[in-house]
Every structure is written in structure tokens, then in C-alpha cells.
Amino acid sequence: MKQLSKSLFHILSIVLLSGILATHATPAAAVSGESLLLPPIFFADTPVDRYQQKIAAELFLDAARDELRRKGYELTLAAERVTFESASKRAQGLLGDEDALMVIRIDHYLDAGFGQGTRSASYLEVYASARLLAAGSGELLWEGEGQGTSNRSVTGITSTRLDIAQTADELMQDMFSTLPAAGQLSLR
């Protein structure tokens, strides 16, 4: 009887552990996707407040990285800024492990209320566009546009960082909604 309950305990432990591991495993697509070079996000026109621009650029890049990884792309972050005008030339010069270059530009950044004595926006509206260019040829493979907003009177968020992060997540989900998942574009 002791032997049977000990065996049953081991079997249940293995089944439970397998379920936990399966729940926390990284999806195969996130590991086997195409590799993209992702430079810092740039602003087409600079917001008035440099402090907020720095925070926004970091949060937009984090949201873009998360959304691209969800689609199965492997990412390498670049240190140097790349604009739409210089993107084709930069993509042609890619000789490393990256299959393509993803460039993101913030086209419109409206923050109603930020510069009025508070460090928080009452309304934040952001439009952005992105381009994916093939490594080696610089050929345009995909382009998209997106929008994100945060309205403090609706959300009740009381932190500038959270306002921007919410807007960034919404923006990147919208912009990358038409980007095919890794493996569905001909990058090589």
C-alpha cells in the first residue's frame, strides 16, 4: 500500500510539474524567428520637454520590442539612430546576423497638460510609422502606421510614465497589427 501511494505521488508530481513547465515555456516562434535590427526610435518633430521625450523614447522602444517578440522576431538593439531617409543605406550595409532593419518614427506627439506646472499629461496622443527593410538590398518589405492615446480623465492614471507606457503599448499593437509573424515574410 505504501509503495502504491508513493508511486501515485510521483506520477502526480510529474504531471503537475510538466503542466507548470509547459505553461511557462517560451513559444517556439519566439525562438526561431527572423532577426531584426531595431535602432532607437526617433521623433519627426521634437516634443517641447526633453525630459518627457527621453522617457517616451525608452517606453516606446520597450513596447515595440515586446510586440515584435510576440510576433516571433528575434531582436538586436542598435545604438545608433536611423531615420527613414538613411534606413535603406543602413539596411544595405547589414552583413551580420540580422535579416532586416525595423525603423520606427514618432510622427505626432501631442501632450495636452504636460507643460502646465505638472509632470503628468491629462491627454496624450501619439501617431507613429514603421518600415521594415531587407538586409543587403534595402528593399522595403513592410510599412505600417499606428495610433495610441491616453486620457487621464478616463483612465485615472496618475503617473506620466504610466500614461506614456499605456499609450506606447496601444500604439505598437495598432502599428504592428498588419506585420506578418516571423516566418511569414521572405527576409532571406
Stockholm file with secondary structure:
# STOCKHOLM 1.0

chainA/1-188         MKQLSKSLFHILSIVLLSGILATHATPAAAVSGESLLLPPIFFADTPVDRYQQKIAAELFLDAARDELRRKGYELTLAAERVTFESASKRAQGLLGDEDALMVIRIDHYLDAGFGQGTRSASYLEVYASARLLAAGSGELLWEGEGQGTSNRSVTGITSTRLDIAQTADELMQDMFSTLPAAGQLSLR
#=GR chainA/1-188 SS CHHHHHHHHHHHHHHHHHHHHHHHSCCHHHHSSCEEEECCCEESSCCSCHHHHHHHHHHHHHHHHHHHHHTTCEEEECSSCCCHHHHHHHHHTCCSSCSEEEEEEEEEEEEETTTSSSSSCSEEEEEEEEEEEETTTCCEEEEEEEEEEEEHHHHCCCCHHHHHHHHHHHHHHHHGGGSCCTTSSCCC
#=GC SS_cons         CHHHHHHHHHHHHHHHHHHHHHHHSCCHHHHSSCEEEECCCEESSCCSCHHHHHHHHHHHHHHHHHHHHHTTCEEEECSSCCCHHHHHHHHHTCCSSCSEEEEEEEEEEEEETTTSSSSSCSEEEEEEEEEEEETTTCCEEEEEEEEEEEEHHHHCCCCHHHHHHHHHHHHHHHHGGGSCCTTSSCCC
//
